[in-house]
């Protein structure tokens, strides 16, 4: 029997894919709906612990409220007033909506049922690829573009990696970028005592609505920011509520930027890595279930409201026939 395996499970009527490493006794459960991680089990004192603050059941998973472990495409986080312009044309993502109903977040794929297009397991890794053609003209108001999207989850000896591919299969260029929205609950100890390290030289300045301020003023050197936002050196989170985007991430020798999270009382820790993009840290203060019990570490290709920013436009534009890849993942450090 191989070290790694791919099997099936279920959450109510929802099909799950299970990636397992028999040597480290790590197990990842991923729902076809939204390609959503619903469990990350790792060894712990007295057995195992699920460090994913994910959806607990089918009733939470299907509506995807809270976006736990959401695959975010073709945009991540917020778009101001649910409207944007692209190549001289204005678009409304919430036509007819007013006031608070104009809020829109995290793209279109959270509730989609993905196809499983490949899976394999052996001595080195277990891999599964989910794919969808759900983004097409006429399907989502205000987004008349055609994208194919896939995400490959790979569990190996170091941890879990995601490789995403977005391909423009339409006749026109499209604005698009990817993000991932995992929540981690390392223990039942207060997150104020957990240690965080974000290797960022810049923090994005945003208003009370978490929309970045216009122009270059959004990009603030961490040296000029409030000291409570500086996590370049590993330190306790403390009482600070975080919902902040960090940019200019510094990479290690292997080309990966690592954001570290650790509970010093239990020794349980992890690192969320990415090769480029930004990192959004959210201390889950506004979650309806279990507020401030977990920390979201969200690797994203671009900053919130990027669809409305000239300084992001070139990076978002995907020409017909072209594809863009983004890789990120989680390393388990203890």
C-alpha positions as CSV (number, residue, x, y, z in Angstrom):
1,X,0.0,0.0,0.0
2,X,1.3,3.5,-0.9
3,X,2.0,6.1,1.7
4,X,-0.5,8.5,0.2
5,X,-4.1,7.8,-0.8
6,X,-7.1,9.5,-2.4
7,X,-10.5,8.2,-1.2
8,X,-14.1,9.5,-0.9
9,X,-16.3,10.5,1.9
10,X,-19.4,12.7,2.4
11,X,-21.0,15.5,4.3
12,X,-24.7,14.9,4.2
13,X,-25.4,14.6,0.4
14,X,-22.2,16.5,-0.4
15,X,-19.3,14.4,-1.9
16,X,-15.9,14.8,-0.4
17,X,-12.5,13.9,-1.7
18,X,-10.0,12.7,1.0
19,X,-6.3,13.1,0.7
20,X,-4.3,11.1,3.3
21,X,-0.7,10.7,4.3
22,X,-0.4,7.5,6.3
23,X,3.2,8.4,7.5
24,X,2.3,11.7,9.1
25,X,-1.4,10.8,9.7
26,X,-2.5,14.0,8.1
27,X,-5.9,14.0,6.3
28,X,-7.5,16.7,4.1
29,X,-11.2,16.6,3.3
30,X,-12.3,18.7,0.3
31,X,-15.9,19.1,-0.9
32,X,-16.8,19.2,-4.6
33,X,-19.0,22.1,-3.9
34,X,-16.8,25.1,-4.2
35,X,-13.7,22.9,-4.1
36,X,-13.9,23.8,-0.4
37,X,-11.6,22.3,2.2
38,X,-13.8,21.2,5.2
39,X,-11.2,19.5,7.4
40,X,-7.4,19.4,8.0
41,X,-6.7,16.7,10.5
42,X,-3.1,16.6,11.9
43,X,-1.7,14.5,14.8
44,X,-2.1,16.1,18.2
45,X,-1.6,15.1,21.8
46,X,-4.1,12.3,22.5
47,X,-5.1,11.8,18.9
48,X,-5.7,14.2,16.1
49,X,-6.9,17.8,15.7
50,X,-8.8,19.5,12.9
51,X,-7.1,22.8,12.5
52,X,-9.4,24.0,9.7
53,X,-12.1,26.4,11.0
54,X,-14.3,25.2,8.2
55,X,-18.0,24.5,7.5
56,X,-19.3,22.0,10.1
57,X,-22.0,20.4,8.1
58,X,-24.0,20.5,4.8
59,X,-26.3,23.2,6.0
60,X,-23.3,25.6,6.4
61,X,-21.5,24.4,3.3
62,X,-24.2,24.8,0.7
63,X,-24.9,28.6,1.2
64,X,-21.2,29.1,1.9
65,X,-21.9,32.0,4.3
66,X,-18.7,33.2,5.8
67,X,-16.7,32.0,2.8
68,X,-14.7,29.5,4.9
69,X,-11.9,28.1,2.7
70,X,-13.5,29.7,-0.3
71,X,-11.9,29.5,-3.7
72,X,-12.2,33.1,-4.8
73,X,-12.4,33.9,-8.6
74,X,-12.6,35.9,-10.8
75,X,-12.1,38.3,-7.9
76,X,-11.2,38.1,-4.2
77,X,-12.6,40.1,-1.3
78,X,-14.7,43.2,-2.1
79,X,-15.6,45.2,-5.2
80,X,-16.6,48.7,-4.2
81,X,-20.4,49.3,-4.8
82,X,-20.4,46.1,-6.8
83,X,-19.4,48.0,-10.0
84,X,-16.3,48.5,-12.1
85,X,-15.0,49.6,-15.5
86,X,-13.0,47.5,-17.8
87,X,-11.5,48.7,-21.2
88,X,-13.9,51.7,-21.2
89,X,-17.1,49.8,-20.4
90,X,-18.9,50.1,-17.0
91,X,-20.4,47.0,-15.4
92,X,-22.8,46.4,-12.5
93,X,-22.5,43.1,-10.6
94,X,-25.7,43.7,-8.6
95,X,-28.2,45.4,-11.0
96,X,-31.2,46.8,-9.2
97,X,-29.8,46.4,-5.7
98,X,-29.5,49.3,-3.4
99,X,-27.8,50.1,-0.1
100,X,-26.3,47.2,1.8
101,X,-27.6,44.8,-0.9
102,X,-24.9,46.1,-3.3
103,X,-22.2,44.4,-1.3
104,X,-20.4,41.7,-3.3
105,X,-17.5,39.5,-2.2
106,X,-15.2,36.7,-3.1
107,X,-16.2,35.9,-6.7
108,X,-18.7,33.4,-8.2
109,X,-17.3,29.9,-7.5
110,X,-18.1,29.3,-3.8
111,X,-21.4,27.5,-4.5
112,X,-20.5,25.8,-7.7
113,X,-20.3,22.1,-8.0
114,X,-16.8,21.3,-9.4
115,X,-15.9,18.3,-11.6
116,X,-13.1,16.0,-10.5
117,X,-10.9,15.7,-13.6
118,X,-7.8,14.0,-12.2
119,X,-6.6,12.2,-9.1
120,X,-3.6,10.1,-8.3
121,X,-1.7,8.9,-5.3
122,X,1.7,7.2,-4.6
123,X,4.7,7.3,-2.4
124,X,5.3,11.0,-2.8
125,X,1.9,12.7,-2.8
126,X,-1.8,12.5,-3.2
127,X,-3.4,14.8,-5.8
128,X,-6.8,15.8,-7.0
129,X,-7.9,18.4,-9.6
130,X,-11.2,20.1,-9.5
131,X,-12.4,22.1,-12.6
132,X,-15.4,24.2,-13.6
133,X,-16.7,26.1,-16.6
134,X,-19.2,28.0,-14.5
135,X,-18.0,31.5,-15.6
136,X,-19.7,32.3,-18.9
137,X,-21.4,35.3,-20.5
138,X,-24.9,35.7,-19.2
139,X,-24.5,33.6,-16.1
140,X,-23.2,36.3,-13.7
141,X,-24.6,39.9,-14.1
142,X,-21.9,42.4,-14.8
143,X,-19.4,39.8,-15.9
144,X,-19.8,38.9,-19.6
145,X,-16.6,36.9,-19.8
146,X,-15.8,33.2,-20.3
147,X,-13.2,31.5,-18.0
148,X,-12.3,28.0,-17.4
149,X,-10.9,27.4,-13.9
150,X,-9.2,24.5,-12.2
151,X,-7.5,24.0,-8.8
152,X,-5.2,21.1,-8.0
153,X,-4.7,20.1,-4.3
154,X,-1.6,18.2,-3.5
155,X,-0.8,16.7,-0.1
156,X,2.8,15.7,0.3
157,X,5.3,15.3,3.2
158,X,5.5,19.1,3.8
159,X,1.8,20.0,3.6
160,X,-0.9,21.0,1.2
161,X,-0.3,22.9,-2.0
162,X,-2.8,24.5,-4.4
163,X,-2.1,25.2,-8.0
164,X,-4.8,27.2,-9.8
165,X,-5.2,27.8,-13.5
166,X,-7.5,30.4,-15.0
167,X,-7.9,30.3,-18.8
168,X,-9.8,32.8,-20.9
169,X,-11.8,30.8,-23.4
170,X,-13.8,33.8,-24.6
171,X,-13.4,36.2,-27.5
172,X,-12.5,39.3,-25.3
173,X,-10.0,40.1,-22.6
174,X,-11.3,39.7,-19.1
175,X,-10.3,41.1,-15.7
176,X,-9.6,38.2,-13.2
177,X,-7.5,37.3,-10.2
178,X,-7.5,34.5,-7.6
179,X,-7.6,34.3,-3.9
180,X,-8.0,31.6,-1.2
181,X,-9.8,32.1,2.1
182,X,-8.7,29.5,4.7
183,X,-9.4,29.9,8.4
184,X,-7.1,28.2,10.9
185,X,-8.0,27.2,14.5
186,X,-4.7,25.9,15.9
187,X,-6.2,25.3,19.4
188,X,-8.9,26.5,21.8
189,X,-6.5,28.9,23.4
190,X,-7.2,32.6,22.7
191,X,-5.9,33.8,19.4
192,X,-4.5,36.9,21.2
193,X,-1.7,34.5,22.5
194,X,-0.9,33.1,19.1
195,X,2.2,34.3,17.3
196,X,2.0,35.8,13.8
197,X,4.7,36.7,11.3
198,X,4.0,38.4,8.0
199,X,7.1,39.1,5.8
200,X,5.6,42.3,4.3
201,X,7.2,45.7,3.6
202,X,3.9,47.4,2.8
203,X,0.4,47.4,4.3
204,X,-2.7,48.5,2.3
205,X,-4.5,51.5,3.7
206,X,-8.3,51.1,3.6
207,X,-11.4,52.9,4.8
208,X,-13.9,51.6,7.3
209,X,-15.5,49.6,4.5
210,X,-12.2,47.8,3.9
211,X,-12.0,49.3,0.4
212,X,-8.4,50.6,-0.2
213,X,-8.1,54.3,-0.5
214,X,-7.6,55.7,-4.0
215,X,-4.2,56.0,-5.7
216,X,-0.7,55.6,-4.4
217,X,-1.8,56.5,-0.8
218,X,-3.1,52.9,-0.5
219,X,0.4,51.5,-0.5
220,X,1.9,52.4,2.9
221,X,5.4,51.4,4.0
222,X,5.1,49.2,7.1
223,X,7.7,51.5,8.7
224,X,5.1,54.3,8.5
225,X,2.1,52.2,9.6
226,X,0.6,51.8,13.1
227,X,3.0,49.6,15.0
228,X,0.2,47.2,15.8
229,X,0.2,46.2,12.2
230,X,3.9,45.3,12.0
231,X,4.4,41.6,12.1
232,X,7.7,41.4,10.3
233,X,9.1,39.8,13.5
234,X,7.1,37.0,15.0
235,X,5.0,38.2,17.9
236,X,1.7,37.7,19.6
237,X,-1.4,38.9,17.9
238,X,-2.7,40.6,21.0
239,X,-6.1,42.3,21.1
240,X,-5.7,44.0,17.7
241,X,-8.6,43.2,15.3
242,X,-7.0,42.5,11.9
243,X,-8.6,42.7,8.5
244,X,-5.6,44.0,6.7
245,X,-3.8,43.3,3.4
246,X,-0.1,43.1,3.3
247,X,2.0,43.6,0.1
248,X,5.6,43.5,-1.0
249,X,6.1,40.1,0.6
250,X,9.7,39.1,1.1
251,X,10.5,35.6,-0.2
252,X,12.8,32.9,1.3
253,X,15.6,31.4,-0.6
254,X,13.2,29.0,-2.4
255,X,11.2,31.8,-3.8
256,X,8.2,31.4,-1.4
257,X,6.9,34.1,0.9
258,X,5.8,32.5,4.1
259,X,3.2,33.9,6.7
260,X,3.7,32.0,9.9
261,X,1.0,31.3,12.6
262,X,1.8,29.4,15.8
263,X,0.3,28.7,19.2
264,X,3.3,28.7,21.6
265,X,1.4,26.9,24.3
266,X,0.8,23.8,22.2
267,X,3.6,24.2,19.7
268,X,1.1,23.7,16.8
269,X,2.1,25.9,13.9
270,X,1.9,26.4,10.1
271,X,3.1,28.6,7.3
272,X,0.9,29.7,4.4
273,X,3.2,30.3,1.4
274,X,2.8,31.9,-1.9
275,X,5.2,32.9,-4.7
276,X,3.6,36.3,-5.4
277,X,0.6,38.5,-4.7
278,X,-0.6,39.8,-1.3
279,X,-1.6,38.3,2.1
280,X,-4.8,39.3,3.8
281,X,-4.9,38.6,7.6
282,X,-8.3,38.5,9.2
283,X,-8.8,37.7,12.9
284,X,-12.4,36.7,12.3
285,X,-13.9,39.3,14.6
286,X,-17.1,39.6,12.6
287,X,-17.8,36.0,12.0
288,X,-21.3,35.0,13.0
289,X,-20.1,31.6,14.3
290,X,-17.2,31.5,16.7
291,X,-15.9,35.1,16.2
292,X,-12.2,35.6,17.0
293,X,-11.6,31.9,17.5
294,X,-9.5,31.4,14.3
295,X,-7.3,33.4,11.9
296,X,-7.8,33.6,8.2
297,X,-4.6,33.8,6.2
298,X,-5.6,34.6,2.6
299,X,-3.1,34.5,-0.2
300,X,-4.4,36.6,-3.1
301,X,-3.1,37.7,-6.5
302,X,-4.1,41.3,-6.0
303,X,-5.6,43.6,-3.4
304,X,-9.3,44.2,-2.6
305,X,-11.2,46.3,-5.1
306,X,-8.5,45.6,-7.7
307,X,-11.1,45.8,-10.5
308,X,-11.4,49.5,-9.8
309,X,-7.7,50.4,-9.6
310,X,-5.5,51.6,-12.4
311,X,-2.4,50.3,-10.6
312,X,-3.8,46.8,-10.7
313,X,-5.4,46.8,-14.2
314,X,-2.4,45.4,-16.2
315,X,-2.0,42.5,-13.8
316,X,-5.7,41.6,-13.9
317,X,-6.1,41.6,-17.7
318,X,-6.2,38.1,-19.2
319,X,-6.3,38.0,-23.0
320,X,-8.3,35.5,-25.1
321,X,-6.6,32.1,-25.2
322,X,-4.2,33.0,-22.4
323,X,-4.0,31.3,-19.0
324,X,-2.7,32.4,-15.6
325,X,-1.4,30.2,-12.8
326,X,-1.2,30.9,-9.1
327,X,0.3,28.6,-6.5
328,X,0.1,28.7,-2.7
329,X,-0.2,26.3,0.1
330,X,0.2,25.4,3.8
331,X,3.2,23.8,5.4
332,X,2.7,22.2,8.8
333,X,5.6,23.1,11.0
334,X,4.7,21.0,14.1
